[in-house]
Amino acid sequence: MEAASKLDVEAIRADFPILQRRIGDKPLAYLDSAATSQKPVQVVEAMRRFTDHSNANISRSVHTLGAEATEAYEGARAKVAAFIGAPSPDEVVFTKNSTESINLMAYAFQNAAFDPAADPRFKLGPGDEVVVTEMEHHANLIPWQQLCLRTGATLKWIGITDDGRLDLESLDEVITERCKVVSFVHVANLLGTVNPTSPITRRAREVGALVGLDASQSVPHLPVDVTELGVDFIAFTGHKMLGPTGIGVLWAKADLLAAMPPFLTGGSMIKTVTMERTTFADAPAKFEAGTPPIAEAVGLAAAVDYLDKLGMANVRAYEKELAGYMLERLETVEGLEIIGPRVPIGRSATVSFTFEGVHPHDVGQILDAEGIAVRVGHHCAKPTCERFGVNATTRASGYLYNTHEEIDRLVEALGQVRKVFG
């Protein structure tokens, strides 16, 4: 157990069999949870129990298995809603991942541009503006870029300061009365920055814009309450929060979901269908065409249970401690430069860095030979890389199952990089 932590990290690690793996003759140190977290046995077993005993399609079956599957799927929705403080489970839409969730929102604006009866909040055209930030993952940049190209709206962004924070002094200049939607990242996947939401949300409300939050890196790591945040929609994904791949979440206010046109059409999302026309079901079914990821929803519910039991405040406190230790230790490595905030205040345990004269791919290969799994590349955040004048970085991202000893191993292995490359 780590000092000053309310998490029993050794007990947690026992729930993750993969952490007992060896890479060659080295014990695995998994420091890539910002890309995909590992799954505890509780999640895997929940999915197996469902598949072994209750596997069936949902909603329309009257047989026992169908009723059990429907109950499990809708129960998962209710657990996710409670986890993020949503007023109603009907405000939770299951998607494939964060990327699909954000595309769903962007396409609502695009589809509204061609519907004379569309809600004016979703109407976009020349002269209107969409605002993001310079530290976005591509998932919260490209959909809005494409929306602006298709509607004639203008894309604007909030810049980044040299220390890896948002330039909030420019808010009034960037978010103007022409702005219709602001969508920004809560915790940046490359920089590790935890962005304050209140100043941005307050300015957006002053100009009447809708507000979205990419919470892919925040929901797994810190307490998130959508009511307290005061935003209109958030997106996150299961595979970064101890859950399975193939399931994500869009939460949006009920009145927005009611006004939004569907993104995908087909089975399970209709009220009536004739050969001439179709009327759609109410949300969330309206946005869940076809057979949904049922077993994955069961796994996500188990992940929520696991995190709830630990307590998200405890998870956040431990990861802040882990971030401080990682930053302190990495600062001792000669030739290494941290990209992003260099203090554990307002940042996560995701730390990206460059190594003087060494390509990140080379760094990653040497670390892998030492059993240490990190991420290398642009991390789907190329504009952020360009802002700091780098093509790629090495990224070490900690989670609730990582230890100080693993950070020490990382620093020691980076010393091997120095020896190999001089």
C-alpha positions as CSV (number, residue, x, y, z in Angstrom):
1,M,0.0,0.0,0.0
2,E,1.3,3.4,-1.0
3,A,2.0,6.0,1.7
4,A,-0.8,8.5,2.4
5,S,-3.2,6.6,0.1
6,K,-6.6,5.3,1.1
7,L,-6.3,2.7,-1.7
8,D,-4.9,-0.7,-0.9
9,V,-3.0,-0.9,-4.2
10,E,-1.6,-4.4,-3.6
11,A,-5.1,-5.7,-3.0
12,I,-6.3,-3.9,-6.1
13,R,-3.4,-5.4,-8.2
14,A,-4.5,-8.9,-7.2
15,D,-7.8,-8.2,-9.1
16,F,-5.8,-7.8,-12.4
17,P,-4.2,-11.0,-13.5
18,I,-2.5,-9.4,-16.4
19,L,-0.3,-7.4,-14.0
20,Q,1.3,-10.7,-13.1
21,R,2.6,-11.1,-16.6
22,R,6.2,-11.0,-17.5
23,I,7.6,-9.5,-20.7
24,G,10.6,-11.7,-21.4
25,D,12.1,-12.1,-18.0
26,K,10.8,-8.8,-16.7
27,P,7.7,-8.2,-14.7
28,L,5.1,-6.1,-16.6
29,A,4.8,-2.4,-15.5
30,Y,1.7,-1.2,-17.4
31,L,1.9,2.6,-17.8
32,D,-0.5,3.0,-20.8
33,S,-3.9,3.3,-19.1
34,A,-4.6,6.6,-20.9
35,A,-4.9,4.5,-24.1
36,T,-6.7,1.5,-22.5
37,S,-7.0,0.4,-18.9
38,Q,-6.8,-3.1,-17.8
39,K,-9.9,-5.0,-16.6
40,P,-10.3,-6.6,-13.1
41,V,-11.6,-10.1,-12.8
42,Q,-14.9,-8.7,-11.5
43,V,-15.6,-7.2,-15.0
44,V,-14.5,-10.2,-16.9
45,E,-16.6,-12.5,-14.7
46,A,-19.7,-10.3,-14.9
47,M,-19.5,-10.5,-18.7
48,R,-18.9,-14.3,-18.6
49,R,-21.9,-14.8,-16.3
50,F,-24.1,-12.9,-18.6
51,T,-22.9,-14.7,-21.7
52,D,-23.1,-18.1,-20.0
53,H,-26.6,-17.7,-18.4
54,S,-28.6,-14.8,-19.9
55,N,-27.3,-14.1,-23.4
56,A,-30.2,-12.9,-25.6
57,N,-31.3,-9.8,-27.4
58,I,-33.1,-7.1,-25.5
59,S,-36.4,-5.2,-25.5
60,R,-38.8,-7.3,-27.6
61,S,-38.3,-10.8,-26.3
62,V,-40.9,-12.2,-23.9
63,H,-38.9,-15.2,-22.9
64,T,-36.9,-15.4,-19.7
65,L,-33.4,-14.9,-21.2
66,G,-34.6,-11.8,-23.2
67,A,-36.1,-10.3,-20.0
68,E,-32.9,-10.9,-18.1
69,A,-30.8,-9.4,-20.9
70,T,-33.1,-6.3,-21.0
71,E,-32.9,-5.9,-17.2
72,A,-29.1,-6.2,-17.3
73,Y,-28.7,-3.7,-20.1
74,E,-31.1,-1.1,-18.6
75,G,-29.6,-1.7,-15.2
76,A,-26.2,-0.8,-16.6
77,R,-27.6,2.4,-17.9
78,A,-29.0,3.3,-14.5
79,K,-25.6,2.6,-12.8
80,V,-23.8,4.7,-15.3
81,A,-26.3,7.5,-14.8
82,A,-25.8,7.4,-11.0
83,F,-22.0,7.3,-11.4
84,I,-22.0,10.6,-13.3
85,G,-24.8,12.3,-11.4
86,A,-27.2,12.3,-14.3
87,P,-30.8,13.3,-13.3
88,S,-32.3,10.4,-15.3
89,P,-31.0,7.1,-16.9
90,D,-32.9,8.2,-20.0
91,E,-30.2,10.9,-20.5
92,V,-27.5,8.1,-21.0
93,V,-27.0,6.9,-24.5
94,F,-24.8,3.9,-25.1
95,T,-22.4,4.3,-28.1
96,K,-19.3,2.5,-29.3
97,N,-16.8,4.9,-27.7
98,S,-16.2,8.6,-27.1
99,T,-15.5,9.2,-30.7
100,E,-18.9,8.0,-31.7
101,S,-20.5,10.0,-28.9
102,I,-19.0,13.2,-30.1
103,N,-19.8,12.4,-33.7
104,L,-23.4,11.9,-32.6
105,M,-23.5,15.4,-31.3
106,A,-21.8,16.9,-34.3
107,Y,-24.1,15.2,-36.7
108,A,-27.1,16.5,-34.8
109,F,-26.0,20.0,-35.8
110,Q,-25.3,18.9,-39.4
111,N,-28.6,17.2,-39.8
112,A,-30.4,20.2,-38.3
113,A,-28.9,22.5,-41.0
114,F,-31.1,20.7,-43.6
115,D,-34.3,20.6,-41.5
116,P,-36.4,23.7,-41.6
117,A,-38.2,22.5,-38.4
118,A,-35.1,21.8,-36.5
119,D,-34.5,23.2,-33.0
120,P,-32.7,26.6,-33.5
121,R,-30.1,25.7,-31.0
122,F,-28.7,23.2,-33.5
123,K,-28.9,25.5,-36.5
124,L,-25.4,26.3,-37.9
125,G,-24.4,28.2,-41.0
126,P,-22.1,30.9,-42.3
127,G,-21.3,33.4,-39.6
128,D,-21.8,31.0,-36.8
129,E,-18.8,29.7,-34.8
130,V,-17.8,26.5,-33.0
131,V,-15.1,26.6,-30.4
132,V,-12.7,23.8,-29.2
133,T,-9.2,24.0,-27.7
134,E,-5.7,23.4,-29.0
135,M,-5.2,20.4,-26.7
136,E,-8.0,18.3,-28.1
137,H,-7.8,14.6,-28.9
138,H,-8.7,14.3,-32.6
139,A,-12.0,12.8,-31.5
140,N,-13.1,16.2,-30.2
141,L,-11.6,18.1,-33.1
142,I,-12.2,16.4,-36.4
143,P,-16.0,16.0,-36.0
144,W,-16.3,19.7,-35.4
145,Q,-13.9,20.6,-38.3
146,Q,-16.1,18.5,-40.6
147,L,-19.2,20.1,-39.3
148,C,-17.9,23.5,-40.0
149,L,-16.8,22.5,-43.5
150,R,-20.3,21.2,-44.3
151,T,-22.3,24.0,-42.8
152,G,-20.0,27.0,-43.5
153,A,-19.5,27.8,-39.8
154,T,-16.2,28.9,-38.5
155,L,-14.0,26.8,-36.2
156,K,-12.1,28.6,-33.5
157,W,-10.0,27.4,-30.6
158,I,-8.6,28.4,-27.2
159,G,-4.8,28.3,-27.2
160,I,-2.3,26.7,-24.8
161,T,0.2,28.5,-22.5
162,D,3.8,27.5,-22.4
163,D,3.2,25.5,-19.2
164,G,0.5,23.4,-20.7
165,R,-2.6,25.3,-19.5
166,L,-5.5,26.7,-21.4
167,D,-5.1,30.4,-22.2
168,L,-8.3,31.5,-20.4
169,E,-7.4,35.2,-20.7
170,S,-8.5,34.9,-24.4
171,L,-12.0,33.5,-23.6
172,D,-13.9,36.7,-24.4
173,E,-12.1,37.0,-27.7
174,V,-12.5,33.4,-28.8
175,I,-16.1,32.8,-27.5
176,T,-18.2,35.5,-29.0
177,E,-21.9,36.1,-29.6
178,R,-21.6,34.2,-32.8
179,C,-20.6,31.0,-31.0
180,K,-23.2,28.2,-31.1
181,V,-21.3,25.4,-29.3
182,V,-18.1,25.0,-27.2
183,S,-16.7,21.5,-26.9
184,F,-13.5,21.0,-24.9
185,V,-11.5,18.4,-23.1
186,H,-11.8,17.9,-19.4
187,V,-8.4,16.2,-18.9
188,A,-6.0,16.4,-21.8
189,N,-4.7,13.0,-23.0
190,L,-1.2,14.2,-24.0
191,L,-0.6,17.0,-21.5
192,G,-2.3,15.6,-18.5
193,T,-3.9,19.0,-17.8
194,V,-7.1,19.0,-15.8
195,N,-9.0,21.9,-17.3
196,P,-11.2,24.2,-15.1
197,T,-14.7,24.0,-16.5
198,S,-16.4,27.0,-14.8
199,P,-14.8,29.9,-16.7
200,I,-15.5,28.3,-20.1
201,T,-19.0,27.3,-19.2
202,R,-19.8,30.7,-17.8
203,R,-18.6,32.5,-20.9
204,A,-20.5,30.1,-23.1
205,R,-23.7,30.8,-21.2
206,E,-23.2,34.5,-21.6
207,V,-23.4,34.1,-25.4
208,G,-26.0,31.4,-25.4
209,A,-23.8,28.5,-26.7
210,L,-24.2,24.9,-25.9
211,V,-21.3,23.3,-23.9
212,G,-19.8,19.8,-24.4
213,L,-17.1,18.0,-22.5
214,D,-14.8,15.3,-23.7
215,A,-14.6,13.4,-20.4
216,S,-12.7,10.3,-21.7
217,Q,-9.7,11.0,-19.4
218,S,-11.7,12.4,-16.4
219,V,-14.6,10.0,-15.7
220,P,-12.2,7.1,-15.1
221,H,-9.9,9.2,-12.8
222,L,-11.8,11.7,-10.7
223,P,-15.3,12.4,-9.4
224,V,-17.6,13.7,-12.2
225,D,-21.1,15.1,-11.6
226,V,-22.8,16.4,-14.8
227,T,-25.1,18.6,-12.8
228,E,-22.3,20.3,-10.9
229,L,-20.3,20.7,-14.1
230,G,-23.2,22.6,-15.7
231,V,-22.5,21.4,-19.2
232,D,-25.0,20.2,-21.8
233,F,-23.3,16.9,-22.9
234,I,-20.3,14.8,-22.0
235,A,-18.6,11.9,-23.8
236,F,-16.6,9.0,-22.3
237,T,-15.7,5.4,-23.0
238,G,-15.7,2.1,-21.1
239,H,-12.3,0.8,-22.0
240,K,-10.4,3.6,-20.2
241,M,-12.3,3.0,-16.9
242,L,-11.7,-0.7,-16.3
243,G,-14.4,-1.7,-18.6
244,P,-14.5,-3.5,-22.0
245,T,-13.9,-2.0,-25.4
246,G,-16.8,-1.4,-27.8
247,I,-19.0,0.6,-25.4
248,G,-19.0,4.4,-24.8
249,V,-21.5,6.9,-23.4
250,L,-23.0,10.1,-24.5
251,W,-24.8,12.0,-21.7
252,A,-26.9,14.9,-22.7
253,K,-29.7,17.0,-21.1
254,A,-33.1,15.5,-21.7
255,D,-34.4,18.4,-23.7
256,L,-31.4,18.3,-26.0
257,L,-31.8,14.6,-26.7
258,A,-35.5,15.2,-27.4
259,A,-34.6,17.9,-30.0
260,M,-31.7,16.1,-31.6
261,P,-32.3,14.1,-34.8
262,P,-30.9,10.5,-34.7
263,F,-27.4,9.8,-35.9
264,L,-28.0,6.2,-37.0
265,T,-31.3,4.8,-38.2
266,G,-32.7,1.2,-38.4
267,G,-34.1,-1.3,-36.0
268,S,-35.0,-0.7,-32.3
269,M,-35.1,3.1,-32.6
270,I,-38.6,3.6,-34.0
271,K,-42.1,4.2,-32.9
272,T,-43.8,3.5,-36.3
273,V,-42.7,2.7,-39.8
274,T,-44.6,2.7,-43.0
275,M,-43.2,2.5,-46.5
276,E,-43.5,6.3,-46.7
277,R,-42.3,7.6,-43.4
278,T,-40.9,6.7,-39.9
279,T,-41.4,8.2,-36.5
280,F,-38.6,7.8,-34.0
281,A,-38.6,6.5,-30.4
282,D,-37.8,8.7,-27.5
283,A,-34.3,9.0,-26.2
284,P,-32.2,7.0,-25.4
285,A,-33.6,4.3,-27.8
286,K,-33.7,6.9,-30.6
287,F,-29.9,6.9,-30.7
288,E,-29.3,3.2,-30.2
289,A,-30.2,1.7,-33.6
290,G,-29.6,-2.1,-34.0
291,T,-28.5,-4.6,-31.5
292,P,-26.5,-2.7,-28.8
293,P,-23.3,-3.9,-27.0
294,I,-25.2,-5.8,-24.3
295,A,-22.5,-7.9,-22.7
296,E,-20.2,-4.8,-22.9
297,A,-22.8,-2.8,-21.0
298,V,-22.8,-5.5,-18.3
299,G,-19.0,-5.2,-18.1
300,L,-19.2,-1.4,-17.9
301,A,-21.7,-1.7,-15.0
302,A,-19.3,-4.0,-13.2
303,A,-16.5,-1.5,-13.8
304,V,-18.7,1.2,-12.3
305,D,-19.3,-1.0,-9.3
306,Y,-15.6,-1.5,-8.8
307,L,-14.8,2.2,-9.0
308,D,-17.7,3.1,-6.7
309,K,-16.5,0.7,-4.1
310,L,-13.0,2.3,-4.2
311,G,-14.5,5.8,-4.1
312,M,-13.6,8.2,-6.9
313,A,-12.3,10.8,-4.4
314,N,-9.8,8.2,-3.2
315,V,-8.8,7.3,-6.8
316,R,-8.2,11.0,-7.5
317,A,-6.2,11.5,-4.4
318,Y,-4.0,8.5,-5.1
319,E,-3.4,9.4,-8.7
320,K,-2.5,13.0,-7.7
321,E,0.2,11.5,-5.4
322,L,1.3,9.2,-8.2
323,A,1.6,12.1,-10.6
324,G,3.7,14.1,-8.1
325,Y,6.1,11.2,-7.7
326,M,6.3,10.6,-11.4
327,L,7.0,14.3,-12.1
328,E,9.6,14.4,-9.3
329,R,11.4,11.3,-10.5
330,L,11.3,12.2,-14.2
331,E,12.9,15.6,-13.5
332,T,16.0,13.8,-12.4
333,V,16.6,12.2,-15.9
334,E,19.2,14.1,-17.9
335,G,18.0,15.1,-21.3
336,L,14.3,14.5,-20.6
337,E,11.8,17.3,-21.1
338,I,8.2,17.1,-19.8
339,I,5.6,18.4,-22.1
340,G,2.7,19.8,-20.0
341,P,2.3,21.0,-16.4
342,R,5.4,20.1,-14.3
343,V,3.5,20.2,-11.0
344,P,0.8,17.8,-9.8
345,I,-1.7,20.6,-9.3
346,G,-4.5,20.6,-12.0
347,R,-3.0,17.6,-13.8
348,S,-3.4,13.9,-14.0
349,A,-0.9,11.0,-13.7
350,T,-0.4,11.1,-17.5
351,V,3.0,12.5,-18.3
352,S,4.4,13.0,-21.8
353,F,8.0,13.7,-22.4
354,T,10.7,13.9,-25.0
355,F,14.3,12.7,-24.8
356,E,17.0,14.8,-26.3
357,G,18.3,13.2,-29.5
358,V,16.2,10.0,-29.2
359,H,13.0,9.2,-31.1
360,P,10.1,8.2,-28.9
361,H,9.8,4.9,-30.8
362,D,13.3,4.0,-29.7
363,V,12.5,5.0,-26.2
364,G,9.4,2.8,-26.2
365,Q,11.3,-0.2,-27.6
366,I,14.0,0.0,-24.9
367,L,11.4,0.4,-22.2
368,D,9.4,-2.6,-23.5
369,A,12.6,-4.7,-23.3
370,E,12.6,-3.8,-19.6
371,G,8.9,-4.9,-19.3
372,I,7.6,-1.3,-19.2
373,A,4.6,-0.5,-21.4
374,V,4.2,3.1,-22.4
375,R,2.7,4.9,-25.4
376,V,4.7,6.6,-28.1
377,G,3.6,8.9,-31.0
378,H,1.4,11.9,-31.3
379,H,-1.4,10.4,-29.2
380,C,-4.1,11.5,-31.6
381,A,-3.3,15.1,-30.6
382,K,-1.1,16.4,-33.5
383,P,-2.0,20.1,-33.0
384,T,-0.9,19.9,-29.4
385,C,2.4,18.3,-30.5
386,E,2.8,21.1,-33.1
387,R,2.1,23.7,-30.4
388,F,5.2,22.5,-28.5
389,G,7.3,21.9,-31.5
390,V,7.6,18.1,-31.3
391,N,6.5,15.4,-33.7
392,A,5.8,12.8,-31.0
393,T,6.3,12.1,-27.4
394,T,6.7,9.2,-25.0
395,R,3.7,9.0,-22.6
396,A,3.6,7.2,-19.3
397,S,0.1,7.1,-17.8
398,G,-0.6,5.8,-14.3
399,Y,-3.8,4.5,-12.8
400,L,-5.1,3.1,-9.6
401,Y,-3.1,-0.2,-9.9
402,N,0.3,1.4,-10.5
403,T,3.0,1.7,-7.8
404,H,5.9,4.0,-6.9
405,E,8.2,1.0,-7.6
406,E,7.0,0.9,-11.2
407,I,7.8,4.6,-11.6
408,D,11.3,3.9,-10.2
409,R,11.7,1.1,-12.8
410,L,10.6,3.6,-15.5
411,V,13.3,6.1,-14.4
412,E,15.9,3.4,-14.2
413,A,15.1,2.1,-17.7
414,L,15.3,5.7,-19.0
415,G,18.8,5.6,-17.8
416,Q,19.4,2.7,-20.1
417,V,18.2,4.8,-22.9
418,R,20.8,7.4,-22.0
419,K,23.5,4.7,-22.1
420,V,22.4,3.2,-25.5
421,F,22.1,6.6,-27.2
422,G,24.9,8.4,-25.3
